[in-house]
């Protein structure tokens, strides 16, 4: 309950509206989620939540980028970034991995650009350090993410986030999400997206 109260207050500080702690003992939680376990004591509920499918969003962004002439370099890693003061240009050295040959090969083309958008996720600090920015560091922690198939769509009505156990404070916990719409699978490979 202390952790729920902490996140309730944190949400309010961040301006999240419609937050409340709902107890399971009076049946209020069961009305929201009929299949929730009786062992759950309480939940932090956000009435004004929204959900998007990360897979559908990624597919849409990929397809839109391809239509707008964006080139993708899959199985590639940034090895170095150099900035030329005279040209005011970045030069990015890339190392590629060929999954068919199972070996690393030096990419022959160095990317030249005026701007870099650092969207490297948990490796964003590594990219930032390549241009001399060591103002932050990222420590990755594990969590579990379950996406329910259409056949189990009635199991939960909304996203459920289980907080990490007290014995595992470095975990993100667990998330269970219902499927939005038809459950399409999209595999990003070295070729345009294929839908199955």
C-alpha positions as CSV (number, residue, x, y, z in Angstrom):
1,X,0.0,0.0,0.0
2,X,2.9,2.3,0.7
3,X,4.2,1.8,-2.8
4,X,0.8,2.4,-4.3
5,X,0.5,5.6,-2.3
6,X,3.9,6.7,-3.5
7,X,3.0,6.2,-7.1
8,X,-0.4,8.0,-6.6
9,X,1.4,11.0,-5.2
10,X,4.0,10.9,-7.9
11,X,1.3,10.8,-10.6
12,X,-0.4,13.8,-9.1
13,X,2.9,15.7,-9.0
14,X,3.3,14.9,-12.7
15,X,-0.2,16.2,-13.4
16,X,-1.9,12.8,-14.1
17,X,-5.6,13.1,-13.5
18,X,-8.2,10.5,-12.6
19,X,-5.9,8.5,-10.3
20,X,-7.2,6.6,-7.3
21,X,-6.4,3.6,-5.2
22,X,-9.1,0.9,-5.4
23,X,-9.3,-1.8,-2.7
24,X,-10.2,-5.4,-3.7
25,X,-12.1,-6.2,-0.5
26,X,-15.3,-4.4,-1.3
27,X,-15.6,-5.8,-4.9
28,X,-14.8,-2.5,-6.6
29,X,-11.7,-3.9,-8.3
30,X,-13.6,-7.0,-9.4
31,X,-16.1,-4.8,-11.2
32,X,-13.2,-3.3,-13.2
33,X,-11.3,-6.6,-13.8
34,X,-13.6,-9.6,-13.1
35,X,-10.7,-12.1,-13.5
36,X,-8.3,-10.5,-11.1
37,X,-7.1,-12.7,-8.3
38,X,-8.6,-12.5,-4.9
39,X,-5.1,-12.3,-3.5
40,X,-4.7,-8.8,-5.0
41,X,-5.2,-6.3,-2.2
42,X,-5.5,-3.1,-4.1
43,X,-4.6,-1.3,-7.4
44,X,-3.7,2.2,-8.5
45,X,-6.3,3.0,-11.2
46,X,-6.1,5.7,-13.8
47,X,-9.5,6.5,-15.3
48,X,-8.0,8.5,-18.1
49,X,-5.5,5.9,-19.4
50,X,-4.9,5.3,-23.1
51,X,-3.3,2.3,-24.8
52,X,-1.6,1.8,-28.1
53,X,-0.1,-1.3,-29.6
54,X,3.7,-0.9,-29.7
55,X,3.9,-3.4,-32.6
56,X,1.3,-1.6,-34.7
57,X,2.9,1.8,-33.9
58,X,6.3,0.6,-34.9
59,X,5.0,-1.0,-38.1
60,X,3.2,2.3,-39.0
61,X,6.3,4.4,-38.3
62,X,8.5,2.0,-40.3
63,X,6.1,2.0,-43.3
64,X,5.7,5.8,-43.2
65,X,9.4,6.3,-43.1
66,X,10.0,4.0,-46.0
67,X,7.4,5.9,-48.1
68,X,9.4,9.1,-47.2
69,X,12.7,7.7,-48.5
70,X,14.3,6.8,-45.2
71,X,17.0,4.2,-45.5
72,X,17.3,1.6,-42.7
73,X,20.5,-0.2,-41.8
74,X,19.5,-3.3,-39.8
75,X,22.0,-5.4,-37.9
76,X,24.3,-2.4,-37.6
77,X,26.2,-0.8,-34.7
78,X,27.6,2.7,-34.4
79,X,31.3,2.4,-33.6
80,X,32.4,6.0,-33.6
81,X,31.1,9.5,-34.2
82,X,33.4,12.3,-35.2
83,X,32.5,15.9,-35.6
84,X,34.3,18.1,-38.1
85,X,34.3,21.7,-36.8
86,X,35.3,23.2,-40.2
87,X,32.5,21.5,-42.1
88,X,30.1,21.5,-39.0
89,X,29.3,17.9,-39.9
90,X,29.1,14.6,-38.1
91,X,30.8,11.4,-39.5
92,X,29.3,8.2,-38.2
93,X,31.3,5.0,-38.5
94,X,29.1,1.9,-38.7
95,X,29.9,-1.8,-38.2
96,X,27.4,-4.2,-39.8
97,X,26.6,-7.8,-38.9
98,X,25.6,-10.2,-41.7
99,X,23.3,-12.8,-40.0
100,X,23.6,-15.1,-43.0
101,X,27.4,-15.3,-42.8
102,X,27.5,-15.0,-39.0
103,X,30.3,-12.5,-39.0
104,X,30.9,-8.8,-38.6
105,X,31.9,-6.8,-41.6
106,X,33.1,-3.2,-41.8
107,X,30.5,-1.0,-43.5
108,X,32.2,0.6,-46.5
109,X,30.1,3.8,-46.2
110,X,30.6,6.4,-43.5
111,X,27.4,8.3,-42.8
112,X,27.8,12.1,-43.1
113,X,25.1,14.3,-41.4
114,X,24.4,17.7,-39.9
115,X,22.2,16.4,-37.2
116,X,21.9,13.3,-35.0
117,X,18.8,12.2,-33.2
118,X,19.8,9.8,-30.4
119,X,17.1,7.2,-30.2
120,X,19.3,4.3,-29.1
121,X,17.1,3.3,-26.1
122,X,19.1,1.7,-23.4
123,X,22.3,2.4,-25.3
124,X,21.6,6.2,-25.7
125,X,24.3,6.9,-23.1
126,X,26.9,5.1,-25.1
127,X,26.0,7.1,-28.2
128,X,26.0,10.3,-26.3
129,X,29.5,9.6,-24.9
130,X,30.8,9.2,-28.5
131,X,30.2,13.0,-28.9
132,X,31.5,13.9,-25.5
133,X,28.2,14.0,-23.5
134,X,28.6,12.0,-20.3
135,X,25.9,13.8,-18.5
136,X,23.8,10.7,-18.0
137,X,24.0,6.9,-17.8
138,X,21.4,4.2,-18.3
139,X,21.2,1.0,-16.3
140,X,19.0,-1.5,-17.9
141,X,16.6,-3.6,-15.7
142,X,14.4,-6.5,-16.7
143,X,10.7,-6.7,-16.6
144,X,8.1,-9.0,-18.1
145,X,5.7,-8.1,-20.9
146,X,2.7,-10.3,-21.8
147,X,0.6,-9.5,-24.8
148,X,-2.5,-11.6,-24.9
149,X,-3.7,-13.2,-28.1
150,X,-7.2,-12.6,-29.4
151,X,-8.3,-15.9,-28.0
152,X,-7.6,-14.6,-24.5
153,X,-8.9,-11.1,-25.1
154,X,-11.6,-11.3,-22.4
155,X,-9.1,-12.2,-19.7
156,X,-8.3,-8.5,-19.0
157,X,-10.1,-5.4,-20.0
158,X,-7.2,-2.9,-19.6
159,X,-3.4,-2.9,-19.1
160,X,-2.4,-4.4,-15.8
161,X,1.0,-3.5,-14.4
162,X,2.2,-5.7,-11.5
163,X,4.8,-3.9,-9.3
164,X,8.1,-5.7,-8.7
165,X,8.4,-7.9,-5.6
166,X,10.1,-6.3,-2.6
167,X,12.8,-8.9,-2.9
168,X,13.5,-7.8,-6.4
169,X,13.6,-4.0,-6.4
170,X,15.6,-3.8,-9.6
171,X,12.8,-5.3,-11.6
172,X,10.3,-3.3,-13.6
173,X,7.7,-5.8,-12.6
174,X,5.2,-7.3,-15.1
175,X,2.8,-5.9,-17.6
176,X,-0.2,-7.7,-19.1
177,X,-1.9,-6.1,-22.1
178,X,-5.0,-7.1,-24.1
179,X,-4.5,-7.2,-27.9
180,X,-5.9,-4.2,-29.8
181,X,-7.7,-5.3,-32.9
182,X,-6.5,-8.3,-34.9
183,X,-3.2,-9.7,-33.7
184,X,-0.9,-9.2,-36.6
185,X,2.7,-10.2,-36.4
186,X,5.3,-8.2,-38.2
187,X,8.9,-9.3,-38.4
188,X,11.5,-6.6,-39.1
189,X,14.4,-8.0,-41.0
190,X,16.7,-6.7,-43.6
191,X,13.8,-6.5,-46.1
192,X,10.5,-4.6,-46.1
193,X,8.0,-5.6,-43.5
194,X,6.0,-8.8,-44.2
195,X,2.7,-9.5,-42.5
196,X,1.6,-13.0,-41.7
